[in-house]
C-alpha cells in the first residue's frame, strides 16, 4: 500500500497555461559533449510545462572565470542558475524541476513511489552511466580507448541492462504504469549507447528495454529535446581524443623544475612569468578526469574479482598507466589558474619580498603537494600489499623521506633547500601567511606522530598524554593564538 506524500510543499497552479506563461525557472548551463546530462532536466521541464533558459558552457574558458567559481565553487557542470542560487549535478537539477509541480506525478504519486524513483536514479548513475560512458566516451573522442577496460565496461553494461529487462517485464515503466523521472534519466543516459554502440545484435538480448526506450523517445516531450533518435546500425569505433580533452603534455620545462628551484627566487619568478603557454591547453578537464577515474575504479574492481589485491593491483600495467594519466591531468588542472594573462604586467611585485615568495610556492607547489601526497598513498598501499602495517610502514625509509618532503612543501620552503630554512618573521610583520604555514606543518607533525604511536600499540589517552604529542599540541595552540 502506498503511503501518502509527506513533508513536501509545492507551488500548485491549476492551469497548465499559467506554467507555460511563467518566466523561466532558471538558466541551465551545460557542456556540449556531455549534453545528455542536461537533457534530463530539459525533458522534465517539457513534461511539467516549465521554461528553462539554456547556455552552453565552454570548459576551456568559462571554468577559469572568477564569477563562475564564485557562484558555483564545486565547478560541477551542468548546473542550474536560479534566483536563489545554483543547483549542480544532473540528477539534482532534474529532481528540482520535477518537484516544481506535484500534479504531473513525475516524482511519483506517493511516498513509496519516491523511494523507487530514487533507487533507479542511483542505479542510473552508478550501475549504468559509469560503465556505459567508459565504453562510449572513446567513441566520442572524449578519452583514450583501452581495449581491456572497454571490454569490462561492456560486460557491466550488459549486467545493468539485464536488471532493467527484468524490471520492465512486470511493468510498462520503471515504477509502474506511468512515466516518471526515473524513466527520463535512464533514457537520456542510454541514448548515446542506443545511437552509437548498441547494434541490432546487441539489442536482441534486451527486447523489453529496446521497446521501452523506443516508446519513450517517440513521445513529443522527448522528441522536442532529443530530436529523432536513429538506432545504431553498426557499432562505432573509438576516435582520436579531441584536443580539448587531451591530458596536459609534460613539457621540457617541467623536467627542468628541480634545477630551477635551486636558482634564486627572483629567477624562478621570472621563469614562471615567461611560461604561460603550458597552462593554456590544460583548461578544465573535469569530464576527462572523471572518466579516467571511473576507468581506474572499474579496472580495479575487475582485477579484485580475478583474485588480485593490494600491491598486485597497483602494480598492474594498465592501472599504473591510468594512474599516471590521471595525475598528469590533475597537475595540469591545478597549475592552469596560476598563470593569469595579466601576470607579465605586474613588475611592482618586486617591491614586496614577502609577496615574491607566494607565486613561487603557489601553482607549482600545489601541484607538487598533490603529486607527493599521491606518491605516499601509492607507496603505503604497496607496502601494505607486501605485508607491512602500522609502525613498519610509517618507519619505512621511503615513506619518511616523502613525508618530510610533503611537510617541507606545505611549509612553503624550497623543494631542495641546501641552506637553512627561511627564518620565521615576527607575527605582526608576517601578516598571517607564515603562521598559517607553521600551523599546517605542526598539525602534520602531530598526525604523523599519532599514527606512529598508534602503530606501536598506544591508543586514546596514552597517545594524547605522550610527551612529544603534548609538546606539539602546546606549540600548535601557541601558534593559533598568534593568528
Secondary structure, 3 states (H helix, E strand, C coil): CCCCCCCCCCCCCCCHHHHHHCCCCCEEEECHHHCHHHHHHHHHHHHHCCCCEEEECCCCCHHHCHHHHHHCCCCCCCEEEECCEEEECHHHHHHHHHHCCCCCCCCCCCHHHHHHHHHHHHHHHHHHHHHHHHHHHHHHCCCCCCHHHHHHHHHHHHHHHHHHHHHHCCCCECCECCCCHHHHHHHHHHHHHHHHCCCHHHHCCCHHHHHHHHHHHCCHHHHHHHCCCCCCCCCCCCCCCCHHHCCCCCCHHHHCHHHHHCCCHHHHHHHHHCCCHHHHCCCCCHHHHHHHHHHHHHHHHHHHHCCCCCHHHHCCHHHHHHHHHHHHHHHHHHHHCCCCCCHHHCHHHHHCHHHHHHHHHCHHHHHHHHHHHHHHHHHHHHHHHCCCCHHHHHCCHHHHHHHHHHHHHHCCCCCCCCCCCCCCCCHHHHCCHHHHHHHHHHHHHHHHHHHHHHHCCCCHHHHHCCHHHHHHHHHHHHHHHHC
